Amino acid sequence: MIVTFLGHACIKLEHEGHTLLVDPFLTGNPLAAASAAEIDAEHILLTHGHGDHVGDTVAIAKRTGAQVVGTPELATFLEWQGVENTVGMNIGGTFDLGYAKVKMVQAFHSSGYPLQDEQRIVYMGMPTGLLITWGGWTILHAGDTGLFGDMKMIGERHAIDLAFLPIGDHFTMGPGDALTAAEWLNAKHVVPVHYDTLPLIKQDPVAFARALEQKGIKGTVLKPGERLEL
């Protein structure tokens, strides 16, 4: 499997001719490694309804025909924007993509989409993390979240080969809490995300990766556009 970090919290997974995206925030992302017009996908998975995660979902889905998976509120909102193929699901549920399965797990954050012209925020359902099982691997995209105790349960019930954890602080966990999260999740390998995109979330990912290694957890820092082969 090829894992590509596209910046902020956006990842692309490719295996055996299939491609999925998580949280494709590219347009307006100063660190994005690709444009929305360059990205193809069969599925787009969304952790929650903030603009820096929904991102270019509508444009990519309309162009490629990708099926979009998110909470029911988010799926309905995207249908209203012209996305024809959506699947609404919720925390605890599992959906079969045909080549992989995705399970929604908890995240502690918020989830709403601002309509600037109307000065109104649309509720997008609960924020989530995503457990993706594909080709013998289990990959966790934790979404935007703070540290919470049930991460221990997730780690006990799922053998996580690779976890994408936010480290930016301010809006999500910072590096210290993310380090504890990695331990509680019992993740074998961790890639930090959701940092450096704006000054408020500036962090040192290399120091975080070193702290992981001191705990016996493999840590890899991916610059936007860099790939990791599992």
Buried (B, 14 or more C-beta within 10 A) or exposed (E): BEBBBBBBBBBBBBBEEBBBBBBBBBEEBEBBBBEBEEBEBBBBBBBBBBEBBBBBBBBBBEBBEBBBBBBBBBBBBBBEEEBEBBBBBEBEEEBEBEBBBBBBBBBBBBBBBEEEEEEEEBBBBBBBBBBBBBEEBBBBBBBBBBBBEEBBBBBEEBEBBBBBBBBBBEBBBBBEBBBBBBBBBBBBBBBBBBBBBBEEBEBBBEEBBEBBEEEEBBBBBBEBEBEBEB
